[in-house]
Amino acid sequence: MRAIIVEDEPSGMENLLWKLEKNCPEVEVIATCANGAEAIQAIKRQLPDLLFLDIQLGDMTGFDVLKAIKHPSFELIFTTSYDEYAIEAIKNSALDYLLKPIEVEELMDAVAKAKIKIGKNSSAAKPPSPPKNTSRMGFPVSTGQQFIPLSQVLFVKADDNVALLYLADETVVRITKSLAWAESQLADKGFCRIHHSYLINFNQMQEYIRNDGGYVVMSNQKAISISRRRKEDFLLALAAWNN
């Protein structure tokens, strides 16, 4: 996803860039803007897929920037220190409203929503692609790539800024990418993010338990909790997978 960041505070810009680089590899920042005038020019010239927009920009507000864009084609995520603009953000069709300091999990959730929305818009405009071979996939490891049958992956677990693949033969493979990257690669291959630290393989799920907030039992008997904020998405994904 090609993104533009509009932020007038250098520390805020650096913080968001760092968090996106470490946790959201699917986002390519194509421009950064320190004021509203720069933002308007960059948006019209670059036509981003995604816009991270601060509200107080010194020379104008983020809402002034939006008024200057006649036919916006991007998904919008507000980033601000003020919570009183949430209603106006909704009126401007914002996908999310992130309060500073931005939490990594909230940022990743917002980017995931943007990816789904942008993907739906793209699929509506393009003919369907031929099915890809999803039987195995090359995962980046410290020595290069390791090719693993996806049917053997039980779940993927976050480990700081990288992730661990837990396999059916009890092997654990440490990859050099984040859990967010793994989610972006596996979401359409029968995998589902159910917790900020876990991505599970539906094909290796043995049981779903509604009690105690909800959790799943994998084929190796590992029980993994479903976070409250991800439960609705899990149930929708589960229904689609069952069908």
C-alpha positions as MATLAB code, in Angstrom:
seq = 'MRAIIVEDEPSGMENLLWKLEKNCPEVEVIATCANGAEAIQAIKRQLPDLLFLDIQLGDMTGFDVLKAIKHPSFELIFTTSYDEYAIEAIKNSALDYLLKPIEVEELMDAVAKAKIKIGKNSSAAKPPSPPKNTSRMGFPVSTGQQFIPLSQVLFVKADDNVALLYLADETVVRITKSLAWAESQLADKGFCRIHHSYLINFNQMQEYIRNDGGYVVMSNQKAISISRRRKEDFLLALAAWNN';
ca = [
       0.000    0.000    0.000;
       1.435    3.350   -1.064;
       1.047    5.784    1.819;
       1.566    9.479    2.574;
       2.139   10.743    6.119;
       1.074   14.275    7.042;
       2.571   15.314   10.389;
       3.956   18.699   11.474;
       5.949   17.441   14.472;
       9.330   15.872   13.524;
       9.245   13.519   16.523;
       5.740   12.368   15.611;
       6.808   11.779   12.013;
       9.894    9.782   13.033;
       7.869    7.722   15.516;
       5.214    6.775   12.966;
       7.775    5.996   10.260;
       9.692    3.738   12.654;
       6.584    1.849   13.783;
       5.411    1.347   10.209;
       8.826    0.081    9.091;
       9.101   -2.368   11.986;
       5.517   -3.623   12.111;
       3.748   -2.892    8.802;
       6.019   -3.942    5.912;
       3.066   -3.883    3.533;
       3.044   -0.060    3.792;
       5.357    1.844    1.438;
       5.693    5.496    2.501;
       5.989    7.451   -0.735;
       5.891   10.974    0.752;
       6.038   12.800    4.076;
       4.517   16.246    4.509;
       5.051   18.728    7.323;
       2.152   21.065    6.522;
      -1.195   21.192    4.784;
      -0.014   22.836    1.565;
       2.645   20.166    1.024;
       0.065   17.493    1.742;
      -2.411   18.754   -0.840;
       0.267   18.851   -3.545;
       1.626   15.414   -2.656;
      -1.803   13.779   -2.578;
      -2.789   15.199   -5.959;
       0.554   14.240   -7.503;
       1.157   10.821   -5.915;
      -2.424    9.473   -5.591;
      -1.735    7.346   -2.484;
      -3.689    4.298   -1.400;
      -3.497    5.326    2.252;
      -3.212    8.658    4.075;
      -2.014    9.102    7.666;
      -3.278   12.568    8.554;
      -2.628   14.703   11.624;
      -5.373   17.197   12.495;
      -3.460   20.218   13.802;
      -0.964   21.174   11.097;
      -0.124   24.768   11.990;
      -1.078   26.454    8.722;
      -4.378   24.566    8.460;
      -6.143   21.500    9.798;
      -6.306   18.010    8.385;
      -9.953   18.654    7.574;
      -8.904   21.644    5.430;
      -6.595   19.322    3.518;
      -9.468   16.914    2.851;
     -11.702   19.741    1.597;
      -9.059   20.591   -0.992;
      -9.109   17.047   -2.410;
     -12.201   16.880   -4.593;
     -12.366   13.163   -5.302;
     -10.307   11.280   -2.684;
      -9.398    7.737   -3.703;
      -7.375    6.846   -0.594;
      -8.219    5.255    2.739;
      -7.856    7.674    5.635;
      -6.334    7.138    9.086;
      -6.216   10.120   11.438;
      -3.276   10.421   13.849;
      -3.770   13.065   16.522;
      -3.290   14.046   20.147;
      -6.892   15.247   20.400;
      -9.915   13.013   20.944;
     -12.571   15.681   20.379;
     -12.448   15.392   16.569;
     -13.587   11.773   16.366;
     -17.126   12.592   15.183;
     -15.852   14.900   12.440;
     -13.372   12.194   11.453;
     -16.238    9.731   11.022;
     -18.058   12.261    8.851;
     -14.976   12.347    6.634;
     -15.143    8.540    6.220;
     -12.014    7.910    8.270;
     -11.042    4.259    8.481;
      -9.507    4.745   11.928;
      -8.651    7.426   14.492;
      -5.366    6.828   16.323;
      -4.509    8.839   19.422;
      -0.890    9.720   20.117;
       1.251    8.150   21.393;
       0.180    5.579   18.836;
       0.041    2.008   20.131;
       1.670   -0.524   17.810;
      -1.252   -2.960   18.000;
      -3.765   -0.218   17.126;
      -1.582    0.882   14.211;
      -1.333   -2.681   12.918;
      -5.098   -3.124   13.218;
      -5.713    0.104   11.286;
      -3.293   -0.948    8.524;
      -4.916   -4.394    8.348;
      -8.339   -2.766    7.889;
      -6.917   -0.540    5.174;
      -5.408   -3.520    3.388;
      -8.759   -5.336    3.383;
     -10.618   -2.245    2.160;
      -8.085   -1.469   -0.552;
      -8.026   -5.125   -1.598;
     -11.801   -5.179   -1.990;
     -11.719   -2.010   -4.091;
      -8.945   -3.433   -6.263;
     -10.670   -6.772   -6.777;
     -13.825   -4.977   -7.846;
     -11.865   -3.115  -10.532;
      -9.708   -5.972  -11.801;
     -10.512   -9.409  -13.256;
      -9.785  -12.267  -10.856;
      -6.247  -13.631  -10.936;
      -5.587  -17.312  -11.553;
      -5.204  -19.317   -8.346;
      -1.681  -19.542   -6.967;
       0.026  -22.601   -5.627;
      -0.492  -22.285   -1.879;
       0.804  -25.711   -0.863;
       4.119  -24.297    0.354;
       5.781  -20.950    0.809;
       9.299  -19.577    1.168;
       9.827  -17.821    4.495;
      12.778  -15.450    5.036;
      15.274  -16.763    7.603;
      18.715  -15.550    8.615;
      20.411  -17.804    6.036;
      18.060  -17.054    3.142;
      14.671  -18.715    2.652;
      13.114  -21.844    4.077;
      10.325  -23.477    2.065;
       7.619  -24.914    4.287;
       4.336  -26.704    3.458;
       1.632  -24.398    4.785;
      -0.391  -27.380    5.951;
       2.366  -28.061    8.496;
       2.247  -24.600   10.096;
       0.158  -24.746   13.282;
       0.440  -21.096   14.216;
       2.755  -18.099   14.035;
       3.769  -16.264   17.200;
       5.240  -12.771   17.568;
       8.732  -12.642   19.055;
       9.737   -8.995   19.504;
      10.052   -7.598   15.957;
      10.188  -11.000   14.239;
       8.016  -14.136   14.354;
       8.215  -17.846   15.092;
       6.548  -20.568   13.012;
       5.377  -23.558   15.054;
       5.175  -26.671   12.860;
       3.309  -29.960   13.216;
       6.573  -31.894   13.702;
       7.317  -29.687   16.762;
       9.943  -27.699   14.851;
      10.065  -23.954   15.523;
      11.343  -21.756   12.683;
      12.432  -18.198   13.415;
      11.800  -15.912   10.459;
      13.284  -12.462    9.935;
       9.942  -10.742    9.367;
       7.266   -9.555   11.791;
       3.959  -11.212   12.618;
       2.244   -8.413   10.680;
       4.214   -9.470    7.588;
       3.205  -13.109    8.122;
      -0.432  -12.049    8.443;
      -0.258  -10.082    5.187;
       1.151  -13.128    3.364;
      -1.106  -15.798    4.895;
      -4.475  -14.128    5.497;
      -5.897  -15.490    2.223;
      -4.415  -18.968    2.754;
      -6.518  -20.181    5.681;
      -4.763  -18.256    8.457;
      -6.368  -15.818   10.891;
      -4.951  -13.304   13.393;
      -6.768  -13.952   16.691;
      -4.484  -12.091   19.080;
      -1.819   -9.402   18.795;
       0.742  -12.187   19.286;
      -0.835  -15.108   17.378;
      -1.790  -16.025   13.817;
      -3.411  -19.460   13.561;
      -3.925  -21.963   10.744;
      -7.616  -22.898   10.534;
      -6.607  -26.241    9.016;
      -4.719  -27.092   12.208;
      -7.439  -25.896   14.592;
      -8.997  -28.737   16.554;
     -11.614  -26.878   18.580;
     -13.092  -23.433   19.237;
     -14.290  -22.837   22.819;
     -16.638  -19.930   23.520;
     -16.098  -19.985   27.312;
     -13.715  -17.670   29.201;
     -13.746  -15.022   26.509;
     -13.063  -17.527   23.735;
     -10.048  -19.575   22.743;
      -8.980  -22.160   20.200;
      -7.262  -25.501   20.693;
      -4.748  -26.403   18.015;
      -3.883  -29.920   16.838;
      -0.886  -30.031   19.215;
      -3.276  -29.249   22.122;
      -1.975  -25.704   22.449;
      -4.759  -23.397   23.694;
      -4.641  -19.832   22.357;
      -6.909  -17.040   23.609;
      -8.885  -14.892   21.190;
      -8.531  -11.212   22.049;
     -11.779   -9.340   22.543;
     -11.064   -6.824   19.789;
     -10.369   -9.603   17.251;
     -13.229  -11.942   18.131;
     -15.718  -10.554   15.606;
     -13.178  -10.774   12.769;
     -12.300  -14.323   13.872;
     -15.926  -15.438   13.791;
     -16.449  -13.917   10.334;
     -13.279  -15.579    9.031;
     -14.266  -18.872   10.616;
     -17.687  -18.770    8.972;
     -16.107  -18.021    5.585;
     -13.583  -20.846    6.036;
     -16.319  -23.320    7.004;
     -18.184  -22.453    3.819;
];
